[in-house]
Amino acid sequence: MTRSRVVGLVAVVVVLVVAFSLRPAGTASTASPVTSTAAPTAGDLTPLRARAALTPCPAGLSAALPDLVLGCLGGGPAVHLRAAGSGVPTLVNVYGSWCGPCQDEMPVLAEFARASGGKVALVGVDTEDDPRSALQFAADVGQHWPAVVDDDKAVLRRYAAGPPVTLFLDAEGRVVHVKTGAFRSLADLRALVSRELGVIV
């Protein structure tokens, strides 16, 4: 090997060593929730939000749910689903304004929300939806409970092939029942809540 080649090879090695030494030190990886969907920002949603009059979103729901941070349809802070919930039995309803069975069951849920008197909370997971359509739908059907936005269908994929699907969370946040398909009547919903959550509405 010629002297010039040896010098060139040494120079390359030196450059590589220096570059490696300047590389930032690795840090231990820490698990963090996946942000699935930011808060809806399509134009000015203020008038629609005012008309829908959604209750503010909770800070969290249950450690049993997917580790996601989802935007709040009504505005305000995003929701970390796995953060601690309110300690109240909760129905988590996965729906979309475009979904026919969801449209059919929403009046039943609205009637239940009025009848429950706060004994059972409702939280919606609006799936793969346009925020304007979702807010207009909420206003039209009287859906005033909070809803988070899941454009990626991450929650839906965890529990069912398509909406609607409703998760029954007990006061400790455990998923005690998963109902796929629409509720047909208030009586059916009351009976299921009584059986699965032990709450009479």
Contact map, one row per residue, 1 for C-alpha under 8 A:
111011000000000000000000000000000000000000000000000000000000000000000000000000000000000000000000000000000000000000000000000000000000000000000000000000000000000000000000000000000000000000000000000000000
111111000000000000000000000000000000000000000000000000000000000000000000000000000000000000000000000000000000000000000000000000000000000000000000000000000000000000000000000000000000000000000000000000000
111111100000000000000000000000000000000000000000000000000000000000000000000000000000000000000000000000000000000000000000000000000000000000000000000000000000000000000000000000000000000000000000000000000
011111110000000000000000000000000000000000000000000000000000000000000000000000000000000000000000000000000000000000000000000000000000000000000000000000000000000000000000000000000000000000000000000000000
111111111000000000000000000000000000000000000000000000000000000000000000000000000000000000000000000000000000000000000000000000000000000000000000000000000000000000000000000000000000000000000000000000000
111111111100000000000000000000000000000000000000000000000000000000000000000000000000000000000000000000000000000000000000000000000000000000000000000000000000000000000000000000000000000000000000000000000
001111111110000000000000000000000000000000000000000000000000000000000000000000000000000000000000000000000000000000000000000000000000000000000000000000000000000000000000000000000000000000000000000000000
000111111111000000000000000000000000000000000000000000000000000000000000000000000000000000000000000000000000000000000000000000000000000000000000000000000000000000000000000000000000000000000000000000000
000011111111100000000000000000000000000000000000000000000000000000000000000000000000000000000000000000000000000000000000000000000000000000000000000000000000000000000000000000000000000000000000000000000
000001111111110000000000000000000000000000000000000000000000000000000000000000000000000000000000000000000000000000000000000000000000000000000000000000000000000000000000000000000000000000000000000000000
000000111111111000000000000000000000000000000000000000000000000000000000000000000000000000000000000000000000000000000000000000000000000000000000000000000000000000000000000000000000000000000000000000000
000000011111111100000000000000000000000000000000000000000000000000000000000000000000000000000000000000000000000000000000000000000000000000000000000000000000000000000000000000000000000000000000000000000
000000001111111110000000000000000000000000000000000000000000000000000000000000000000000000000000000000000000000000000000000000000000000000000000000000000000000000000000000000000000000000000000000000000
000000000111111111000000000000000000000000000000000000000000000000000000000000000000000000000000000000000000000000000000000000000000000000000000000000000000000000000000000000000000000000000000000000000
000000000011111111100000000000000000000000000000000000000000000000000000000000000000000000000000000000000000000000000000000000000000000000000000000000000000000000000000000000000000000000000000000000000
000000000001111111110000000000000000000000000000000000000000000000000000000000000000000000000000000000000000000000000000000000000000000000000000000000000000000000000000000000000000000000000000000000000
000000000000111111111000000000000000000000000000000000000000000000000000000000000000000000000000000000000000000000000000000000000000000000000000000000000000000000000000000000000000000000000000000000000
000000000000011111111100000000000000000000000000000000000000000000000000000000000000000000000000000000000000000000000000000000000000000000000000000000000000000000000000000000000000000000000000000000000
000000000000001111111110000000000000000000000000000000000000000000000000000000000000000000000000000000000000000000000000000000000000000000000000000000000000000000000000000000000000000000000000000000000
000000000000000111111110000000000000000000000000000000000000000000000000000000000000000000000000000000000000000000000000000000000000000000000000000000000000000000000000000000000000000000000000000000000
000000000000000011111110000000000000000000000000000000000000000000000000000000000000000000000000000000000000000000000000000000000000000000000000000000000000000000000000000000000000000000000000000000000
000000000000000001111111000000000000000000000000000000000000000000000000000000000000000000000000000000000000000000000000000000000000000000000000000000000000000000000000000000000000000000000000000000000
000000000000000000111111100000000000000000000000000000000000000000000000000000000000000000000000000000000000000000000000000000000000000000000000000000000000000000000000000000000000000000000000000000000
000000000000000000000111110000000000000000000000000000000000000000000000000000000000000000000000000000000000000000000000000000000000000000000000000000000000000000000000000000000000000000000000000000000
000000000000000000000011111000000000000000000000000000000000000000000000000000000000000000000000000000000000000000000000000000000000000000000000000000000000000000000000000000000000000000000000000000000
000000000000000000000001111100000000000000000000000000000000000000000000000000000000000000000000000000000000000000000000000000000000000000000000000000000000000000000000000000000000000000000000000000000
000000000000000000000000111110000000000000000000000000000000000000000000000000000000000000000000000000000000000000000000000000000000000000000000000000000000000000000000000000000000000000000000000000000
000000000000000000000000011111000000000000000000000000000000000000000000000000000000000000000000000000000000000000000000000000000000000000000000000000000000000000000000000000000000000000000000000000000
000000000000000000000000001111100000000000000000000000000000000000000000000000000000000000000000000000000000000000000000000000000000000000000000000000000000000000000000000000000000000000000000000000000
000000000000000000000000000111110000000000000000000000000000000000000000000000000000000000000000000000000000000000000000000000000000000000000000000000000000000000000000000000000000000000000000000000000
000000000000000000000000000011111000000000000000000000000000000000000000000000000000000000000000000000000000000000000000000000000000000000000000000000000000000000000000000000000000000000000000000000000
000000000000000000000000000001111100000000000000000000000000000000000000000000000000000000000000000000000000000000000000000000000000000000000000000000000000000000000000000000000000000000000000000000000
000000000000000000000000000000111110000000000000000000000000000000111000000000010000000000000000000000000000000000000000000000000000000000000000000000000000000000000000000000000000000000000000000000000
000000000000000000000000000000011111000000000000000000000000000000111000000000000000000000000000000000000000000000000000000000000000000000000000000000000000000000000000000000000000000000000000000000000
000000000000000000000000000000001111110000000000000000000000000000011100000000000000000000000000000000000000000000000000000000000000000000000000000000000000000000000000000000000000000000000000000000000
000000000000000000000000000000000111110000000000000000000000000000011100000000000000000000000000000000000000000000000000000000000000000000000000000001110100000000000000000000000000000000000000000000000
000000000000000000000000000000000011111000000000000000000000000000001110000000000000000000000000000000000000000000000000000000000000000000000000000011110000000000000000000000000000000000000000000000000
000000000000000000000000000000000011111100000000000000000000000000000111000001000000000000000000000000000000000000000000000000000000000000000000000010000000000000000000000000000000000000000000000000000
000000000000000000000000000000000000111110000000000000000000000000000111101101000000000000000000000000000000000000000000000000000000000000000000000010000000000000000000000000000000000000000000000000000
000000000000000000000000000000000000011111000000000000000000000000000011101000000000000000000000000000000000000000000000000000000010000000000000000010000000000000000000000000000000000000000000000000000
000000000000000000000000000000000000001111111000000000000000000000000000000000000000000000000000000000000000000000000000000000000000000000000000000000000000000000000000000000000000000000000000000000000
000000000000000000000000000000000000000111111000000000000000000000000000000000000000000000000000000000000000000000000000000000000011000000000000000000000000000000000000000000000000000000000000000000000
000000000000000000000000000000000000000011111000000000000000000000000000000000000000000000000000000000000000000000000000000000000000000000000000000000000000000000000000000000000000000000000000000000000
000000000000000000000000000000000000000011111110000000000000000000000000000000000000000000000000000000000000000000000000000000000000000000000000000000000000000000000000000000000000000000000000000000000
000000000000000000000000000000000000000011111111100000000000000000000000000000000000000000000000000000000000000000000000000000000001000000000000000000000000000000000000000000000000000000000000000000000
000000000000000000000000000000000000000000011111110000000000000000000000000000000000000000000000000000000000000000000000000000000000000000000000000000000000000000000000000000000000000000000000000000000
000000000000000000000000000000000000000000011111111000000000000000000000000000000000000000000000000000000000000000000000000000000000000000000000000000000000000000000000000000000000000000000000000000000
000000000000000000000000000000000000000000001111111100000000000000000000000000000000000000000000000000000000000000000000000000000001001100100000000000000000000000000000000000000000000000000000000000000
000000000000000000000000000000000000000000001111111111000000000000000000011000000000000000000000000000000000000000000000000000000000001000000000000000000000000000000000000000000000000000000000000000000
000000000000000000000000000000000000000000000111111110000000000000000000000000000000000000000000000000000000000000000000000000000000000000000000000000000000000000000000000000000000000000000000000000000
000000000000000000000000000000000000000000000011111110000000000000000000000000000000000000000000000000000000000000000000000000000000000000100000000000000000000000000000000000000000000000000000000000000
000000000000000000000000000000000000000000000001111111000000000000000000000000000000000000000000000000000000000000000000000000000000001101110111000000000000000000000000000000000000000000000000000000000
000000000000000000000000000000000000000000000000111111100000000000000000010000000000000000000000000000000000000000000000000000000000000000100001000000000000000000000000000000000000000000000000000000000
000000000000000000000000000000000000000000000000100111110000000000000000010000000000000000000000000000000000000000000000000000000000000000000011111000000000000000000000000000000000000000000000000000000
000000000000000000000000000000000000000000000000000011111000000000000000010000000000000000000000000000000000000000000000000000000000000000000001110000000000000000000000000000000000000000000000000000000
000000000000000000000000000000000000000000000000000001111100000000000001011100000000000000000000000000000000000000000000000000000000000000000000110000000000000000000000000000000000000000000000000000000
000000000000000000000000000000000000000000000000000000111110000000000001010111100000000000000000000000000000000000000000000000000000000000000000011100000000000000000000000000000000000000000000000000000
000000000000000000000000000000000000000000000000000000011111100000000000000000100000110000000000000000000000000000000000000000000000000000000000010000000000000000000000000000000000000000000000000000000
000000000000000000000000000000000000000000000000000000001111100000000000000011111011100000000000000000000000000000000000000000000000000000000000000000000000000000000000000000000000000000000000000000000
000000000000000000000000000000000000000000000000000000000111110000000000000000111111110000000000000000000000000000000000000000000000000000000000000000000000000000000000000000000000000000000000000000000
000000000000000000000000000000000000000000000000000000000111111010000000000000011111110000000000000000000000000000000000000000000000000000000000000000000000000000000000000010000000000000000000000000000
000000000000000000000000000000000000000000000000000000000001111110000000000000001111100000000000000000000000000000000000000000000000000000000000000000000000000000000000100011000000000000000000000000000
000000000000000000000000000000000000000000000000000000000000111111000000000000001111000000000000000000000000000000000000000000000000000000000000000000000000000000000000000011000000000000000000000000000
000000000000000000000000000000000000000000000000000000000000011111000000000000000100000000000000000000000000000000000000000000000000000000000000000000000000000000000000000011100000000000000000000000000
000000000000000000000000000000000000000000000000000000000000111111100000000000001100000000000000000000000000000000000000000000000000000000000000000000000010000000000000000000000000000000000000000000000
000000000000000000000000000000000000000000000000000000000000001111110000000000001100000000000000000000000000000000000000000000000000000000000000000000000110010000000000000000000000000000000000000000000
000000000000000000000000000000001100000000000000000000000000000011111000000000011100000000000000000000000000000000000000000000000000000000000000000000000000000000000000000000000000000000000000000000000
000000000000000000000000000000001111000000000000000000000000000001111100000000011100000000000000000000000000000000000000000000000000000000000000000000000000000000000000000000000000000000000000000000000
000000000000000000000000000000001111100000000000000000000000000000111110000001111000000000000000000000000000000000000000000000000000000000000000000000000000000000000000000000000000000000000000000000000
000000000000000000000000000000000011111000000000000000000000000000011111000001111000000000000000000000000000000000000000000000000000000000000000000111000000000000000000000000000000000000000000000000000
000000000000000000000000000000000000111100000000000000000000000000001111101011100000000000000000000000000000000000000000000000000000000000000000000111000000000000000000000000000000000000000000000000000
000000000000000000000000000000000000011100000000000000011000000000000111111111100000000000000000000000000000000000000000000000000000000000000000011110000000000000000000000000000000000000000000000000000
000000000000000000000000000000000000001100000000000000000000000000000011111000000000000000000000000000000000000000000000000001000010001000000000011110000000000000000000000000000000000000000000000000000
000000000000000000000000000000000000000000000000100011111000000000000001111100000000000000000000000000000000000000000000000000000000001000000000011000000000000000000000000000000000000000000000000000000
000000000000000000000000000000000000001100000000100000010000000000000011111110000000000000000000000000000000000000000000000000000000000000000000000000000000000000000000000000000000000000000000000000000
000000000000000000000000000000000000001000000000000000011000000000000001011111000000000000000000000000000000000000000000000000000000000000000000000000000000000000000000000000000000000000000000000000000
000000000000000000000000000000000000000000000000000000001010000000000011001111100000000000000000000000000000000000000000000000000000000000000000000000000000000000000000000000000000000000000000000000000
000000000000000000000000000000000000011000000000000000001010000000001111000111110000000000000000000000000000000000000000000000000000000000000000000000000000000000000000000000000000000000000000000000000
000000000000000000000000000000000000000000000000000000001111000000001111000011111000000000000000000000000000000000000000000000000000000000000000000100000000000000000000000000000000000000000000000000000
000000000000000000000000000000001000000000000000000000000011100000111100000001111110000000000000000000000000000000000000000000000000000000000000000000000000000000000000000000000000000000000000000000000
000000000000000000000000000000000000000000000000000000000011111011111100000000111110000000000000000000000000000000000000000000000000000000000000000000000000000000000000000000000000000000000000000000000
000000000000000000000000000000000000000000000000000000000001111111110000000000011111000000000000000000000000000000000000000000000000000000000000000000000000000000000000000000000000000000000000000000000
000000000000000000000000000000000000000000000000000000000011111000000000000000011111100000000000000000000000000000000000000000000000000000000000000000000000000000000000000000000000000000000000000000000
000000000000000000000000000000000000000000000000000000000011111000000000000000000111110000000000000000000000000000000000000000000000000000000000000000000000000000000000000010000000000000000000000000000
000000000000000000000000000000000000000000000000000000000111110000000000000000000011111100000000000000000000000000000000000000000000000000000000000000000000000000000000000010000000000000000000000000000
000000000000000000000000000000000000000000000000000000000101100000000000000000000001111100000000000000000000000000000000000000000000000000000000000000000000000000000000001000000000000000000000000000000
000000000000000000000000000000000000000000000000000000000000000000000000000000000000111110000000000000000000000000000000000000000000000000000000000000000000000000000000001110000000000000000000000000000
000000000000000000000000000000000000000000000000000000000000000000000000000000000000111111000000000000000000000000000011100000000000000000000000000000000000000000000000011100000000000000000000000000000
000000000000000000000000000000000000000000000000000000000000000000000000000000000000001111100000000000000000000000000011100000000000000000000000000000000000000000000001111110000000000000000000000010000
000000000000000000000000000000000000000000000000000000000000000000000000000000000000000111110000000000000000000000000001111000000000000000000000000000000000000000000001111000000000000000000000000000000
000000000000000000000000000000000000000000000000000000000000000000000000000000000000000011111000000000000000000000000001111000000000000000000000000000000000000000000111100000000000000000000000000000000
000000000000000000000000000000000000000000000000000000000000000000000000000000000000000001111100000000000000000000000000011110000000000000000000000000000000000000000111100000000000000000000000000000000
000000000000000000000000000000000000000000000000000000000000000000000000000000000000000000111110000000000000000000000000011110000000000000000000000000000000000000011110000000000000000000000000000000000
000000000000000000000000000000000000000000000000000000000000000000000000000000000000000000011111000000000000000000000000000111100000000000000000000000000011000000111100000000000000000000000000000000000
000000000000000000000000000000000000000000000000000000000000000000000000000000000000000000001111101001000000000000000000000111100000000000000000000000000000000000111000000000000000000000000000000000000
000000000000000000000000000000000000000000000000000000000000000000000000000000000000000000000111111001000000000000000000000001111000010000000000000000000000000000110000000000000000000000000000000000000
000000000000000000000000000000000000000000000000000000000000000000000000000000000000000000000011111101100000000000000000000001001000110010000000000000000000000000000000000000000000000000000000000000000
000000000000000000000000000000000000000000000000000000000000000000000000000000000000000000000001111101100000000000000000000000001000000000000000000000000000000000000000000000000000000000000000000000000
000000000000000000000000000000000000000000000000000000000000000000000000000000000000000000000011111111100000000000000000000000000000000000000000000000000000000000110000000000000000000000000000000000000
000000000000000000000000000000000000000000000000000000000000000000000000000000000000000000000000111111110000000000000000000000000000000000000000000000000000000000000000000000000000000000000000000000000
000000000000000000000000000000000000000000000000000000000000000000000000000000000000000000000000001111111000000000000000000000000000000000000000000000000000000000110000000000000000110000000000000000000
000000000000000000000000000000000000000000000000000000000000000000000000000000000000000000000011111111111100000000000000000000000000000000000000000000000000000000110000000000000000010000000000000000000
000000000000000000000000000000000000000000000000000000000000000000000000000000000000000000000000111111111110000000000000000000000000000000000000000000000000000000000000000000000000000000000000000000000
000000000000000000000000000000000000000000000000000000000000000000000000000000000000000000000000000111111110000000000000000000000000000000000000000000000000000000000000000000000000010100000000000000000
000000000000000000000000000000000000000000000000000000000000000000000000000000000000000000000000000011111111100000000000000000000000000000000000000000000000000000000000000000000000011110000000000000000
000000000000000000000000000000000000000000000000000000000000000000000000000000000000000000000000000001111111110000000000000000000000000000001010000000000000000000000000000000000000000000000000000000000
000000000000000000000000000000000000000000000000000000000000000000000000000000000000000000000000000000111111111000000000000000000000000000001100000000000000000000000000000000000000000000000000000000000
000000000000000000000000000000000000000000000000000000000000000000000000000000000000000000000000000000001111111100000000000000000000000000000000000000000000000000000000000000000000001111000000000000000
000000000000000000000000000000000000000000000000000000000000000000000000000000000000000000000000000000001111111110000000000000000000000000000000000000000000000000000000000000000000001001000000000000000
000000000000000000000000000000000000000000000000000000000000000000000000000000000000000000000000000000000111111111000000000000000000000000001111000000000000000000000000000000000000000000000000000000000
000000000000000000000000000000000000000000000000000000000000000000000000000000000000000000000000000000000011111111100000000000000000000000000000000000000000000000000000000000000000000001000000000000000
000000000000000000000000000000000000000000000000000000000000000000000000000000000000000000000000000000000001111111110000000000000000000000000000000000000000000000000000000000000000000001001100000000000
000000000000000000000000000000000000000000000000000000000000000000000000000000000000000000000000000000000000111111111101110000000000000000000000100000000000000000000000000000000000000000000000000000000
000000000000000000000000000000000000000000000000000000000000000000000000000000000000000000000000000000000000011111111000000000000000000000000000000000000000000000000000000000000000000000000000000000000
000000000000000000000000000000000000000000000000000000000000000000000000000000000000000000000000000000000000001111111000000000000000000000000000000000000000000000000000000000000000000000000000000000001
000000000000000000000000000000000000000000000000000000000000000000000000000000000000000000000000000000000000000111111111000000000000000000000000000000000000000000000000000000000000000000000000000000001
000000000000000000000000000000000000000000000000000000000000000000000000000000000000000000000000000000000000000011111111000000000000000000000000000000000000000000000000000000000000000000000000000000000
000000000000000000000000000000000000000000000000000000000000000000000000000000000000000000000000000000000000000010011111100000000000000000000000000000000000000000000000000000000000000000000000000000000
000000000000000000000000000000000000000000000000000000000000000000000000000000000000000110000000000000000000000000011111100000000000000000000000000000000000000000000000000000000000000000000000000000101
000000000000000000000000000000000000000000000000000000000000000000000000000000000000000111100000000000000000000010011111110000000000000000000000000000000000000000000000000000000000000000000000000000100
000000000000000000000000000000000000000000000000000000000000000000000000000000000000000111100000000000000000000010000111111000000000000000000000000000000000000000000000000000000000000000000000000000000
000000000000000000000000000000000000000000000000000000000000000000000000000000000000000001111000000000000000000010000001111100000000000000000000110000000000000000000000000000000000000000000000000000000
000000000000000000000000000000000000000000000000000000000000000000000000000000000000000001111000000000000000000000000000111110000000000000000000111100000000000000000000000000000000000000000000000000000
000000000000000000000000000000000000000000000000000000000000000000000000000000000000000000011110000000000000000000000000011111000000000000000000111100000000000000000000000000000000000000000000000000000
000000000000000000000000000000000000000000000000000000000000000000000000000000000000000000011110000000000000000000000000001111100000000000000000001111000010000000000000000000000000000000000000000000000
000000000000000000000000000000000000000000000000000000000000000000000000100000000000000000000111100000000000000000000000000111111000010000000000001111100000000000000000000000000000000000000000000000000
000000000000000000000000000000000000000000000000000000000000000000000000000000000000000000000111000000000000000000000000000011111000000000000000000011111001000000000000000000000000000000000000000000000
000000000000000000000000000000000000000000000000000000000000000000000000000000000000000000000001000000000000000000000000000001111100000000000000000011111000000000000000000000000000000000000000000000000
000000000000000000000000000000000000000000000000000000000000000000000000000000000000000000000001110000000000000000000000000001111110110000000000000000100000000000000000000000000000000000000000000000000
000000000000000000000000000000000000000000000000000000000000000000000000000000000000000000000000000000000000000000000000000000011111110000000000000000000000000000000000000000000000000000000000000000000
000000000000000000000000000000000000000101000000000000000000000000000000100000000000000000000000000000000000000000000000000000001111111000000000000000000000000000000000000000000000000000000000000000000
000000000000000000000000000000000000000001001001000000000000000000000000000000000000000000000000000000000000000000000000000000000111111100000000000000000000000000000000000000000000000000000000000000000
000000000000000000000000000000000000000000000000000000000000000000000000000000000000000000000000100000000000000000000000000000001111111110000000000000000000000000000000000000000000000000000000000000000
000000000000000000000000000000000000000000000000000000000000000000000000000000000000000000000001100000000000000000000000000001001111111111000000000000000000000000000000000000000000000000000000000000000
000000000000000000000000000000000000000000000001100100000000000000000000110000000000000000000000000000000000000000000000000000000011111111100000000000000000000000000000000000000000000000000000000000000
000000000000000000000000000000000000000000000001000100000000000000000000000000000000000000000000000000000000000000000000000000000001111111110000000000000000000000000000000000000000000000000000000000000
000000000000000000000000000000000000000000000000000000000000000000000000000000000000000000000000100000000000000000000000000000000000111111111010000000000000000000000000000000000000000000000000000000000
000000000000000000000000000000000000000000000000000100000000000000000000000000000000000000000000000000000000000000000000000000000000011111111111000000000000000000000000000000000000000000000000000000000
000000000000000000000000000000000000000000000001001110000000000000000000000000000000000000000000000000000000000000000000000000000000001111111111000000000000000000000000000000000000000000000000000000000
000000000000000000000000000000000000000000000000000100000000000000000000000000000000000000000000000000000000000000000000000000000000000111111110000000000000000000000000000000000000000000000000000000000
000000000000000000000000000000000000000000000000000000000000000000000000000000000000000000000000000000000110010000000000000000000000000011111110000000000000000000000000000000000000000000000000000000000
000000000000000000000000000000000000000000000000000100000000000000000000000000000000000000000000000000000010010000000000000000000000000001111111000000000000000000000000000000000000000000000000000000000
000000000000000000000000000000000000000000000000000101000000000000000000000000000000000000000000000000000100010000000000000000000000000011111111100000000000000000000000000000000000000000000000000000000
000000000000000000000000000000000000000000000000000111100000000000000000000000000000000000000000000000000000010000000000000000000000000001100111110000000000000000000000000000000000000000000000000000000
000000000000000000000000000000000000000000000000000001110000000000000000000000000000000000000000000000000000000010000000011100000000000000000011111000000000000000000000000000000000000000000000000000000
000000000000000000000000000000000000000000000000000001111100000000000001110000000000000000000000000000000000000000000000011100000000000000000001111100000000000000000000000000000000000000000000000000000
000000000000000000000000000000000000000000000000000001001000000000000001110000000000000000000000000000000000000000000000001111000000000000000000111110000000000000000000000000000000000000000000000000000
000000000000000000000000000000000000000000000000000000001000000000000111100000100000000000000000000000000000000000000000001111000000000000000000011111000000000000000000000000000000000000000000000000000
000000000000000000000000000000000000111100000000000000000000000000000111100000000000000000000000000000000000000000000000000011110000000000000000001111100000000000000000000000000000000000000000000000000
000000000000000000000000000000000001100000000000000000000000000000000110000000000000000000000000000000000000000000000000000011110000000000000000000111111110000000000000000000000000000000000000000000000
000000000000000000000000000000000001100000000000000000000000000000000000000000000000000000000000000000000000000000000000000001111000000000000000000011111100000000000000000000000000000000000000000000000
000000000000000000000000000000000001100000000000000000000000000000000000000000000000000000000000000000000000000000000000000000110000000000000000000001111100000000000000000000000000000000000000000000000
000000000000000000000000000000000000000000000000000000000000000000000000000000000000000000000000000000000000000000000000000000110000000000000000000001111111100000000000000000000000000000000000000000000
000000000000000000000000000000000001000000000000000000000000000001000000000000000000000000000000000000000000000000000000000000000000000000000000000001111111110000000000000000000000000000000000000000000
000000000000000000000000000000000000000000000000000000000000000011000000000000000000000000000100000000000000000000000000000010000000000000000000000001001111111000000000000000000000000000000000000000000
000000000000000000000000000000000000000000000000000000000000000000000000000000000000000000000100000000000000000000000000000000100000000000000000000000001111111111101000000000000000000000000000000000000
000000000000000000000000000000000000000000000000000000000000000000000000000000000000000000000000000000000000000000000000000000000000000000000000000000001111111111000000000000000000000000000000000000000
000000000000000000000000000000000000000000000000000000000000000001000000000000000000000000000000000000000000000000000000000000000000000000000000000000000111111100000000000000000000000000000000000000000
000000000000000000000000000000000000000000000000000000000000000000000000000000000000000000000000000000000000000000000000000000000000000000000000000000000011111110001000000000000100000000000000000000000
000000000000000000000000000000000000000000000000000000000000000000000000000000000000000000000000000000000000000000000000000000000000000000000000000000000001111111101000000000000001000000000000000000000
000000000000000000000000000000000000000000000000000000000000000000000000000000000000000000000000000000000000000000000000000000000000000000000000000000000001101111100000000000000000000000000000000000000
000000000000000000000000000000000000000000000000000000000000000000000000000000000000000000000000000000000000000000000000000000000000000000000000000000000001100111111000000000000000000000000000000000000
000000000000000000000000000000000000000000000000000000000000000000000000000000000000000000000111001011000000000000000000000000000000000000000000000000000001000111111000000000000001100000000000000000000
000000000000000000000000000000000000000000000000000000000000000000000000000000000000000000001111001011000000000000000000000000000000000000000000000000000000000001111100000000000001110000000000000000000
000000000000000000000000000000000000000000000000000000000000000000000000000000000000000000001110000000000000000000000000000000000000000000000000000000000001001101111110000000000111110000000000000000000
000000000000000000000000000000000000000000000000000000000000000000000000000000000000000000111100000000000000000000000000000000000000000000000000000000000000000000011111000000000111000000000000000000000
000000000000000000000000000000000000000000000000000000000000000000000000000000000000000000111000000000000000000000000000000000000000000000000000000000000000000000001111100000111110000000000000000000000
000000000000000000000000000000000000000000000000000000000000000000000000000000000000000011110000000000000000000000000000000000000000000000000000000000000000000000000111110000111110000000000000100110000
000000000000000000000000000000000000000000000000000000000000010000000000000000000000000011110000000000000000000000000000000000000000000000000000000000000000000000000011111111111000000000000000000010000
000000000000000000000000000000000000000000000000000000000000000000000000000000000000000111000000000000000000000000000000000000000000000000000000000000000000000000000001111111110000000000000000000010000
000000000000000000000000000000000000000000000000000000000000000000000000000000000000011111000000000000000000000000000000000000000000000000000000000000000000000000000000111111000000000000000000000000000
000000000000000000000000000000000000000000000000000000000000000000000000000000000000001110000000000000000000000000000000000000000000000000000000000000000000000000000000111111000000000000000000000000000
000000000000000000000000000000000000000000000000000000000000111100000000000000000001101010000000000000000000000000000000000000000000000000000000000000000000000000000000111111100000000000000000000000000
000000000000000000000000000000000000000000000000000000000000011100000000000000000000000000000000000000000000000000000000000000000000000000000000000000000000000000000000111111110000000000000000000000000
000000000000000000000000000000000000000000000000000000000000000100000000000000000000000000000000000000000000000000000000000000000000000000000000000000000000000000000011110011111100000000000000000000000
000000000000000000000000000000000000000000000000000000000000000000000000000000000000000000000000000000000000000000000000000000000000000000000000000000000000000000000011110001111100000000000000000110000
000000000000000000000000000000000000000000000000000000000000000000000000000000000000000000000000000000000000000000000000000000000000000000000000000000000000000000000011100000111110000000000000000100000
000000000000000000000000000000000000000000000000000000000000000000000000000000000000000000000000000000000000000000000000000000000000000000000000000000000000001000001111000000111111000000000000000000000
000000000000000000000000000000000000000000000000000000000000000000000000000000000000000000000000000000000000000000000000000000000000000000000000000000000000000000001111000000001111100000000000000000000
000000000000000000000000000000000000000000000000000000000000000000000000000000000000000000000000000000000000000000000000000000000000000000000000000000000000000100111100000000000111110000000000000000000
000000000000000000000000000000000000000000000000000000000000000000000000000000000000000000000000000010000000000000000000000000000000000000000000000000000000000000111000000000000011111000000000000000000
000000000000000000000000000000000000000000000000000000000000000000000000000000000000000000000000000011011000000000000000000000000000000000000000000000000000000000011000000000000001111100000000000000000
000000000000000000000000000000000000000000000000000000000000000000000000000000000000000000000000000000001001100000000000000000000000000000000000000000000000000000000000000000000000111111011000000000000
000000000000000000000000000000000000000000000000000000000000000000000000000000000000000000000000000000011001000000000000000000000000000000000000000000000000000000000000000000000000011111011000000000000
000000000000000000000000000000000000000000000000000000000000000000000000000000000000000000000000000000001001000000000000000000000000000000000000000000000000000000000000000000000000001111111000000000000
000000000000000000000000000000000000000000000000000000000000000000000000000000000000000000000000000000000001101100000000000000000000000000000000000000000000000000000000000000000000001111111100000000000
000000000000000000000000000000000000000000000000000000000000000000000000000000000000000000000000000000000000000000000000000000000000000000000000000000000000000000000000000000000000000011111110000000000
000000000000000000000000000000000000000000000000000000000000000000000000000000000000000000000000000000000000000000000000000000000000000000000000000000000000000000000000000000000000001111111111000000000
000000000000000000000000000000000000000000000000000000000000000000000000000000000000000000000000000000000000000100000000000000000000000000000000000000000000000000000000000000000000001111111111100000000
000000000000000000000000000000000000000000000000000000000000000000000000000000000000000000000000000000000000000100000000000000000000000000000000000000000000000000000000000000000000000001111111110000011
000000000000000000000000000000000000000000000000000000000000000000000000000000000000000000000000000000000000000000000000000000000000000000000000000000000000000000000000000000000000000000111111111000000
000000000000000000000000000000000000000000000000000000000000000000000000000000000000000000000000000000000000000000000000000000000000000000000000000000000000000000000000000000000000000000011111111110000
000000000000000000000000000000000000000000000000000000000000000000000000000000000000000000000000000000000000000000000000000000000000000000000000000000000000000000000001000000000000000000001111111111111
000000000000000000000000000000000000000000000000000000000000000000000000000000000000000000000000000000000000000000000000000000000000000000000000000000000000000000000000000000000000000000000111111111111
000000000000000000000000000000000000000000000000000000000000000000000000000000000000000000000000000000000000000000000000000000000000000000000000000000000000000000000000000000000000000000000011111111100
000000000000000000000000000000000000000000000000000000000000000000000000000000000000000000000000000000000000000000000000000000000000000000000000000000000000000000000001000000011000000000000001111111000
000000000000000000000000000000000000000000000000000000000000000000000000000000000000000010000000000000000000000000000000000000000000000000000000000000000000000000000001110000010000000000000001111111100
000000000000000000000000000000000000000000000000000000000000000000000000000000000000000000000000000000000000000000000000000000000000000000000000000000000000000000000000000000000000000000000000111111110
000000000000000000000000000000000000000000000000000000000000000000000000000000000000000000000000000000000000000000000011000000000000000000000000000000000000000000000000000000000000000000000000111011111
000000000000000000000000000000000000000000000000000000000000000000000000000000000000000000000000000000000000000000000000000000000000000000000000000000000000000000000000000000000000000000000100110001111
000000000000000000000000000000000000000000000000000000000000000000000000000000000000000000000000000000000000000000110010000000000000000000000000000000000000000000000000000000000000000000000100110000111
